[in-house]
Amino acid sequence: MFEGRFVSAAARLTFLALLVVLTTSFGADAQQGGKVARIGFLSGDAPPAAPDWKQHSVTYQALSDLGWREGSNLLTEWRWADGRLERLPDLAGELVRLNVDVIVAGAFKPGQVARQATRRIPIVLVTCDPYRWIVDSLARPGGNVTGQTCMSSELSPKKLEFLKQAVPRISRVAFLYNPDDPGPSQALKFCQDAAPSLGVTLFPVTIQHPSEIDHALSTIAKERPDALFVYPDSVTARVRDQTIDFVNRQRLPAVYGFRAWVDAGGLLSYGASLADMQRRAMGQVDKILKGARPADLPVEQPSKFDLIINLKAAKALGLTIPHSLLLRADEIIQ
């Protein structure tokens, strides 16, 4: 009969080592089914400059809150186009060949390219542009794509209205946008439809690549508009600082899509919270990793939009923002 007191020290060590292996294996199997999830991120932007950016990332914090931790049960693969959107098909192809479990695409173009690259791998798209070119409907997307939309196209006339309220004297507004994506073009049409009732006219100025910003701003300067509308996308985001410096030098009131522009010195913005969109997108990723089908996950729309006004920028432009508009602001930067 096997008796513990006759077991040699070496045998006991072997048994303990085996027990540790079995326990560790069981624990790994219990967490997310023993599988290390792999998420691919596809972006048209430049990679963050800060080496520790992941520590401050809303994306990683949201995943951690949901139980996904890189190096433990999660691996992430990032592909950045660095403003060269023509690179997106090759980058999407890399993620497909890596057989990631889900692709997170930031902005319409990366999402469109990802869907062209695969109909098998689930895609969570975080964008401001319309989905009707990609999904069957917002409620039931069908296929392999779901995600978040900030409804920037639909909100564009409201942004124009807030710009007019902030500076009632304006009549000619330059509209800076990237015509390569359908969202900005749709936003331009919405604004053109709303312009007569607001007593303004628009003239479009296109920018398809960050390298074209000097030409675009020169065109605006020659046209001498009363104000500027900047449509948010990955291209205009790359030239944010140049654009804000230009409007400040030209003393040109401008409206933007997100608070990052106001934090950087812009006059006012109106839109959804990008951080909140990213957190909710990671919630969808979590559901997909646990077995949900993107076809059954509705594309989510924001429920709250923030009007943010920078009074310091207004003062630099020689503007007095009407009290009625200040009362409507969700946040005022002094």
Residue, then its C-alpha position, 0 to 999 in steps of 0.5 A: m500500500f502507498e504510504g506518504r511516510f515512505v515517499s522520498a523527498a524527491a518524489r514529494l517534490t515531483f508531486l508538488a511540482l505536478l500539482v502546481v502545473l495542474t493548478t495553474s492549468f486549471g486556473a488558466d482554463a477557468q479564466q476566459g476558457g484558457k484562451v489568450a484573446r488577441i485584439g487587432f487595432l487598425s488606425g489611420d493615425a500616427p502612433p502615440a509619441a509617449p512610450d508609456w501611452k498604454q498606461h494612460s489609455v482609455t482602451y486598456q483601462a476599459l479592457s482591464d475593468l472587464g478582466w482583460r489584461e495584456g500579458s495575462n489573457l490578452l495580446t494586442e496588435w496595433r497597426w498605424a497608417d500614420g496618416r497614409l491611408e493608402r497603407l490601410p489595406d496592407l495593415a488590415g491584411e496583416l491583422v487578418r493573417l495573424n488571425v486576431d479574434v476581433i479587429v477594432a477600427g478607428a474611423f470610417k476608412p479603417g473600418q471599410v478597409a477591414r471589412q473588405a479584408t475579412r468577412r470572418i473576423p468580427i470588427v468593432l468600428v468606432t467612427c463618426d461617419p454613417y454606417r449605411w455603407i457597411v451594415d444592414s441597419l444600426a439595430r441589426p447590423g448583420g455580417n461581421v461589423t458592429g461598433q459605435t457612432c458619434m453621429s457627427s454628420e447628423l450633428s453638423p447643422k447643430k454645430l453650424e447653428f451654435l457657431k452662428q449663435a456665438v458670432p451672429r454677424i457671420s454670413r460666409v463660412a468655410f467648410l474644411y473636410n476630407p471628401d474621401d469619406p462619405g461622412p464628411s460629404q454627407a455633413l456638408k450636404f446637411c449643412q448646405d441644406a440648413a445654411p439658408s435658414l441660418g442666414v449663412t452660405l458655405f464654401p467647401v475646402t477639401i483636404q485629403h492628406p495632412s500634407e495639403i493643409d498649407h494649400a487648404l489654409s491658403t485657400i481659406a485665407k484668400e476667400r476671407p470667410d467670416a468663420l470656419f467649420v472643421y469636420p472631424d476625421s483622421v486627416t483634419a485631426r492630424v493638422r489640428d494645431q496648424t489649423i488652430d494657429f491659423v484661425n487665431r492668426q486670422r482672428l477667425p471664429a471656428v467650430y469643431g467636433f470634439r473637446a480636444w480642439v477646444d482644449a488646444g485653443g479652439l473656440l467651441s465644439y459640440g459632439a459626443s465624448l470619444a473616451d466614452m465611445q471607446r469604453r463602450a466599444m471595449g464592452q462590445v469587444d468583451k461580448i464578442l470575445k465571450g461568444a456574441r456575434p457582431a451581427d446581433l450587437p446593435v451599433e450604439q449611438p451616444s445619448k449625450f452631446d457636449l457643447i464646450i466653449n473656450l472663453k479665453a479663445a473668444k477673448a483673443l478673437g475679440l468676441t463676446i459670447p452671448h449669455s444665452l449660449l453660455l447658459r446652454a454650454d456643458e462646460i466653459i473653459q476660462 
